[in-house]
Amino acid sequence: MVPQSFIQSLTLVASLLSSTVWASTFVVHEKRDSAPNGFIHLGSAPDDKMLNMRINLAMGNQAGLEAALEQASSPTSPTFREWLTKEQVESFAAPTSETVEAVTEWLTSFNITSTPATPAGDWVKFTIPVKVANQLLNTEYSIFNHTQSGQTSVRTLQYSIPSDLQPHVKAVHPTTSFNGPLRGRAPITAVSAARFAPSLEERATVDCNATITPACLQTLYGIPTQMVSSSTKSKIGVAGYTPQNADSEDLSTFLKEFRPDLPSTLNFITELYDGATNVQDGTQAGLEANLDTQYTVGLVNGIPTVYEDIGYTVQDGPDDGYLDSINYLISQTSPPLVFSTSYGFDEESALSLSLTVAYCNAIMQLASRGVSVTFASGDGGVASSPDLQCEGTPFPPTFPTCPYATLVGATQNVPEIGAGLTAGGFSNYFPQQSWQADAVNAYIAKIGNTYAGLYNASGRAYPDVSAQGGTVEIIINGHVDYVGGTSCSSPIFSSVIALLNDELLSAGKSPLGFLNPWIYANPQAFNDITIGNNPGCGTEGFSANEGWDPVTGMGSPNYAAMRTAAGL
């Protein structure tokens, strides 16, 4: 009888030999010199700590998908707005058999079995202990503490993969991406509520230069007020993240107060993912969640609104939520045709380049199917995030600057000016896009050497558009509150797109889909904002100007002009 100890020794030797074969060809796939500011290294992660790993595999035909999207989104293309089907997108995104076999062989050598995380199989997932992850990636995972929140995460500053896998593996997560709790762009309490009305019953006639309501937006932008058909094919979604809760009772109060012409029974559809729970208790209602649902349901006149509520575990970290929200929509047969997110962080200090690009490619898949993906641009001016310490250093870009997303800045006052908090500038991860080159280069020429060296003039410029983000009235726990920021702007602008989609679909036409090429090709469809600037990093920031600028983009919505530009 063979001793058990001998069998265990053979198993250990076999495991070491397997990992040694791979380790002999390991090359560094990604690294960072240190954890971002605000994170403290607490020591090595325990060997038995479990990690939920994901690997992004190379698409089988990414170039083909990019070309197909360019043809569908370019206003001069003969196939303009001929969006791809779910199956067509998956055929482009699916990895080649060579990629699948190579990655599977690598994982199997460590006794790891993965499962697809997306319909196309371009993401795979598995759960392993830290000890195995260290061997798999020739690294050492550590525990890092985010000092502001007290949240800990397991990450590494460098990892490697076998050299022959480099063409097949695009990103591995969690590895070198760091992020604290999801940062809402806003809402921030813009002003003291006492300055306005202490209660709903005592509210005076609204002055739109002081506070913004749905009626103000309808007047300012020419947004229609009539209910859409019950058979509408348009649908809008907004992202929510734990611990934010969108309260249905507050929405009913909001509709009674600000949209009495609509049924107060209108509600949002809640979809829960990653263990999220949308608690219906007014005392736990979230400013961000209520803002996003009230300024979609309250503007889209009966178009179905989906509140996509994403939870997260401390282990995985909130950066997973962004990817999950897009991948969940990709997996749906009929996702919302507009999807707004009012959360984000900083481009380079948080997510690695590989994970950012992988996330952007997921947005590209969704955009190819005719979905308009919008994001609040951020509330730190040229600093991207409020209170970011960046004086005397290059302006840090916001996240995401993905070219397939439409970034929305903020305006304020009536007549509108650019809101000083608007995060706007130029990406260091993504290059300037052809559809924005003329408008952006014209602005760069106007400012000459101003801030030379502090921004990447050849980077993807943002925001693309803007909408009101000054003092916006919402209902929270039954009472009026006032919030401001680009968090307000994104759902407002997205609601305009949802209404246009309703008209287009009713006329037998395709939805607007990926917006950016159309936006820059139709400057006359927007209210050009020429006053305002976005200070930060110890500077006055960029200034608004005629045409595109890094404060208000191409401008705010003009519904009638947008309707004409859309072919209605």
Order of alpha helices (4+ residues) and beta strands (2+ residues): alpha-beta-beta-beta-alpha-alpha-alpha-beta-beta-alpha-beta-beta-beta-beta-beta-beta-alpha-beta-alpha-beta-alpha-beta-alpha-beta-beta-alpha-beta-beta-beta-beta-beta-alpha-beta-beta-beta-beta-alpha-alpha-beta-beta-alpha
